[in-house]
Amino acid sequence: MKTSIVLYCRPGFEKECGAEIQEKAAWNEVYGYLELTKNQGLVYFHLNNPEEGDALMERMPLKRLIFARQWFLTLTERIELPDYNRVEAIIEALGSEWQYADLRMETPDTNDGKELSKFCRKLAVPLRQALRKNKILTEKGDKDGAVLHALFLSGKEVMLGYSLGHNTSSHVMGIPRLKFPSQSPSRSTLKLDEAFLYFIPKDEWETRLTSGMNAVDLGSAPGGWTYQLVRRGMMVTAVDNGPMADSIMETGQVKHRMMDGFKFVPAKQNVYWLVCDMVEKPQRVAWLMAQWLLKGYCKEAMFNLKLPMKGRYQEITKNLQSIKDLFAENNVKYELYAKHLYYDREEVTVHARLLSPVPQH
């Protein structure tokens, strides 16, 4: 049997997701070949040595993969399901030597997949009950155990696999379902909402995402990202030549500076958050964000880097490297993560902060 790592990504980004897992696995001296179908949002990395899959998923943080939302290591190849007794067929394929802490019923992120999700919801209840009865699923509340994934490719075909509880997405298929707030002036607001959820651990929100903080939004109009800062109780300087939505300005928490985001310098060094979703060349934005952090203009930055039509993985890697090089030149410790989030389209969201002060010369 082939053992593979299956990765979920945004449909249309299979090539980038594949290139990345192949490269990062090779750094860990794990090799394999790729199988992907365009616009399916799934990548199969078939391992040359099946024994290495577990160790790789233990060593390589999912958080370090830019294009993969979720992943699992296969336990079975594709299983043909009968019209009846599907639950029994799945239990039989699993055997009983392993135990899992949770079950994820998943489908590809496609229109066909959306149709399938109704079928999955129906099957989930009897399947969970049978897994518990057979002691394959442990009692609720076990956060660290392995997670069992059932990827339904159709109503008659499923693949089973597992991910490690401490190195997996907490969302089914790695997709948080966020509700668009009607008060927000633009849909881009969901990108920043998801970014805060993804990059900032919940137990640190009280110190890192709290009311009373000062924030700057570069390229802010009409205010989709500013809205997320305002609703968290922050005071915001919104910088853009374009107009801000009246609803945002009426909150009294926003000052609008009509100017180019590349020219704005904060008057005081009391800004905690810098956010930026400018439609600009990614290398320019990467450089600007690094400057803000190195000059002490802000403590943390959340920003989008737009992707080109071709060579997307190479371009984003190059832009992130340019930020790392600037940090290294200035001898600072830092945290830098990038993710192609669910609400992103042709861009990648990056979170950066310095963990040590810039040495004074």
HUQUIBEL-V614918 format. One line per field, one symbol per residue. ss: DSSP state (h for helix, s for strand, l for the rest). A space follows every 10 residues. Layout:
ss: ???
This chain:
ss: lllsssssll lllhhhhhhh hhhhhhhlll lsssssllll lsssssslll lhhhhhhhhl lhhhllllls ssssllllss lllllhhhhh hhhhllllls lsssssslll hhhhhhhhhh hhhhhhhhhh hhhlllslll lllllsssss ssssllssss ssssllllll lhhhllllll llllllllhh hhhhhhhhhl lhhhhhhhll lllsssssll lllhhhhhhh hlllsssssl lllllhhhhl lllsssslll llllllllll llssssllll lhhhhhhhhh hhhhllllls ssssssllll lhhhhhhhhh hhhhhhhhhl lllssssssl llllllssss ssssllllll l
